[in-house]
Amino acid sequence: MTVAITGAGGFIGRHLTEHLRSIGVSVREVNPRRDGWEASLIGTDVLVHLAGSAHSSLQFHTGFDISTHEDVVLAKRLVLAAVTSGVQHIVHVSSVKAQGGWEISGESDIETLPADNYGQLKRAVEAAIIRNASRSGLPVWITRLPLVYGPGVRANFLQLLKAVARGLPLPLGRATATRSYLGIRNLCSALSCCIQQTPNGTATIYLADQEPLSTRNLVQMVSDLSHSKTILLPLPRWMMRISLRMLGKGDVYSRLFEGFTIDSCSAREALGWQPPFTTREELQWTIQWYLDSRS
């Protein structure tokens, strides 16, 4: 089997490429920003689409037509090239933010408007892929992910690892609402199942580790596994909410203090998939990478 991957040089892409090659799958790295990239899809069985704009880089002006965003335009071109090249099906890696409201279950059939630009863009890319693939009868997996962590993780999760390793006091003692996360090895396992199984038309599935964690419990587990001592200050949630909003970081409050759990039963039913690693095992692997990178 030959699999083409866009975004193969990113955090998820590097791990997925290594995983697939370890099980005997031939991988082609596709860069749609280079001339003639369409030719690299010829002879491939499955296209995995990972490439996309980073969360922090999205700023839309009033009245912006999201259908003209480069990610949406690229999605249309990818589907057309996949159909022309005889690709059997597409695996598109999206985000739970495409669903919208954080107050509903990740398995809900109810779709609400995404709360931010990132979620709106993810929804638009999904829609473009589904619409254009359906016209040609090309099957598509849409996979919606929560925060993914593992060796090589960046941004907020890496900052959390650094803070805990330094033993810094953190004002997260009352961050008790549970949230879903996804270890990179569990994700690669699920995507491998998607690659090997062709869906019936378009199928949307949600992926997550089996054990959701509150931010407080996450910090405590990271502290335990890294053998550090972290003090969790029990500051009132209202104080944290006001403080972060005054700093223009209201979205950070949501990620730390508000709950959002995903039941990945859709993946279990559609793929027969179960996360092969526990949350603790995935965290331990991630923390060991971080500690080794410091030495």
N, C-alpha and C positions, 0 to 999 in steps of 0.2 A: 504493500500500500504506500502511496505517495501523498503527502499532505503539504499544502501550501499555507504559510502563515504570514499574515501582515502584522507588523509590530513585533517581530521575533526578537528584536534587540532590547525590548523593554523588560520590566521586572517579571511579569507573567510569561512573556514570550520566551525569555531565556530558560526559565524552569520547564516550560512545556516542551520546548525543543529538545532539551536534555532528556526529559522523561520519554518522549516518543522514540528518540533514537536508541534509548536503552532497551526498548521492547521491540526493536527491529523495524520501526517505521521510518521510511525515507522522508526527510523534511526539506522543503524548499522555502527559503526566506524571500518574501515578496516586498519590494519597496515601491508602492504605487506612485511615488513622487519622482521616479526615474523613468526616462523615456523607454518605451518598449516593454514595460513590466508585464503587459498582458500575455506575452509569449511564455512567461514562466508558469502560467497556469495550464498550458497544454500538457496533457498526460498525467495531470494530478487527479486524485480521486475525491479529495475533500479540501475545502477552503476554510481555514479558521481565521476569522477577522478580529484582530486585537487592537489594531492601530486606531488612535483617536486623540482628541485634544485633552490636555490635562485640565483637571478641575479648576485649578487656580488661575488659568489663563483666560477664562471665559468672561468677556464683558460685552453685552449686547446693548446697542443704543435703542432708544424708543422707536418702535415701528420696524425694527429689523425683521426681515423675512428669513426665518430659520431654515427654510428649504434651500436657501442659497449658500448656507454655510459649507465650507469645504468638506467637512465630515459627511454631510448628507449627500453632497455631489459625488464624493468618492464611493459611498455605499452603492449608489446607483450604477456607477461604472464597474464596480467589482462584480455585481450581480450579472450585468451584461457580459462581462468577460468570462465569468464562470459558466454561463449558459453556452456561450460560443465555444468554449474550450472543452465542454463535455464533463465538467465537474459534477459529481454525483449528488452532493449536498453541501450546504454551508453551515458552519457553526459560528454564530455571532456571539461575542462576549460583551455583555452589557452590564448595567448596574441596577440595583433595586431602586435607585433614585428615579428611574424611568417610570416606575409605577405611580409615584406621587405620594399621597398622604401617608405620614408616618404613623397615624393612629390605627391603621388597618393592618391585617395580617398580610405577610408576604405571599400567602397562598390565596388570597381573596381574588375573586373574579371581578371585583369592583375596581375600575380604573379611575383615579382622580388626577387632576392636573399636577404635574411635577412642581415642587416648591421652589426650585431655583433654576438658573440658566443651564447648569450641568445636566439636571434631570430632564429638562425640556429638550436639550440637544440629544441626549441618549434616546428619548422617546421618538424624536424625529428620525434618527438613524434607523432605529428598529422598524419604524413605519415604512421608510424608503426601501429597506431590504425586503420586508414582507410583501409590499405592494408589487415590486418589480419581479421578485422570485415567483410569486403566485401567477403572474401573467404567463410565465414560461413553464410552470409546473415543477420548479426546482424546490426540493424540500429544504427546510431551514430549522435549525435549533436556535432559539433565542435563550441564552443563559443569563439570568440576572443575579448579580453577586453583591454581597455586603463588602465591608472592608476586608481586603485580602492581605495576609501577613506571611512572612517567611524570610529566609536569608536574602539580603539585598533590599529589604523593604525600606522605603524612604518616608518623607513627610512626617505626619503627626505620630505615626506608630514608632518611628525611629526616635523621635524626640521623647516619647514616653519611656522607651528603653534607656535612653541616656539619663533622664531625670531619676529613674528608679535606681540605676546603677550608681549614681552619685549620692544616693541617699537623701535627695532633696525632699523637704516636707511638701506635700501636695494637698491642695484644698478639695479633696475628692472623697472625704469620709462619708458624705451623704449622697454620693452618686450610686444609688442602689438599683436603678432601673436596668433590667437586662437587655442586652443587645446581641445580635448574631454577628459572628465573625467567620472567616474562612481561611484555613491554613492552605498554603500553596500546594502541598503534596495532595491534600484532599481535592483541591481544584483540578490539578493535573489528572488525577484519577477519574474525576467526573467528565472532564473534557475528552479523555481517552475513550470513555464509553460513548460519548456523543459522536466521536469520529468513527467508531466502529459500527454504530447503529444508525440506519437511515430513518428519519422520522416520517410519519404519514402526513405530508403537507407541512404546515408550520406548527411547531410546538414550543411553548414558552415554559421554561422550568426555572426553579429557584434553588440555589445551592448554598449550603452553610454547614459549619461544624455542627455536630449533634448537641453540644452543650453551650447554650448562650451564657454570657457572663455580664454582670454589671461592671461598670468601670472600676468600682472599688475592688471587686473580686479579681478583675484582671490585673490591677496593680499589685494586689496581694500575692497572686500567683507568680507574676514576674519577679517580685521581690524574693519570694521563696526560692524560685528556681535559679536566680542569680546570686543567692546567698548575700543579699544586701538588706539593710534595715531602712524601711521607708515609713515615715510618719504621715498618716492620713488625717488632715485637719477637718473636723466636722463642721465646716462653715455652712450656714443656712443656704438652701438652694436659691431662695429669693435674692440673697446677697450676691451669689455667683452669677445669677441671671442678669441682674442690673449691672454688675461690674463688667461682664463680658460684652453686654450690649453697648455700654458707654465706650468701650474700646473698639467697637465696630466688629465684634466677634460673636454675634448672636448665634451663628451657625455652629460655633464651637460648643456653646452651651448645649445645643440640641444633641450633638454627637456624644457628649460626656454624661449628660444627666437625663436625657429622655430615652425611653425604651423603644426598641424595634426588633422583634424576633421573627425569624423565618422558619417555617416548618418545610423542610425540603422533601415532603412526601411526593410532590410532583416528579422529582428526579428519581425517587425510589420506584415509583409506579411505572414511569416511562422507560427507565434504563436498567432497573434492577440494581441501582447503585446505592452503596452505603459508604460513608466516610471511613477509609481504612485506618485513619489515625485519630486519636482523641485530641481534644483541645490542648490538654497538658503536654502531650507528645509533640504537637506542632509548635507550641510555645517553647518547649525545652530546646528543640532543634534551632529555632530562631534565636533564642538567647545565647546558645552556644556559639552560633555564628557571630553574634555581636561581640561577645567576650573575646573570641579568637581574633576578631578584626582590630581590637584595641591593643593586643599584645604584640 
